[in-house]
Amino acid sequence: MNKNLTGKRIRNLRQEQVPPMSQAELAHAATKLGAPLNQDTVSLIENGLRGVSDIELVAIARCFKVPAAELLGERNSPR
């Protein structure tokens, strides 16, 4: 059973970076923003095996400079 809506979107955003960002790099960046993650956790999230807390969602979105709503599938976040 998939435990999050964001995993595939996070993977896609990570791989779209130039150069592509590794899972470890994303984990490090999110940790610096207050959401302690490691590479294994990012892998679990991307594979839908682990949920994402609101704090983690916001930190990951900030890593990619996108609104948190985009990670939930909303292209234009509500104002």
C-alpha positions, 0 to 999 in steps of 0.5 A: 500500500502506498503511504504517501502522495508525494514520493514519485513527485519528489523523485521526479523533481530530484532527478530533474535537477541539473545535475541530478540531485542524489537521495543523500544530497536531498536528505542533507539539504532537508536536514539543514532546513530542519527535517532530519532525513537520511538517504534510506528515508528518502528512498522509502518516501520515493517508493511510497513505503513511508509517509511524509510529515508536514515539516518534511514536506515543507523542507523538501519543497524548499529544497526544490524551490517549489510550493509544498502544494506542488508535491501534493499534485497541485500545480498552482497552489491556492492563494 
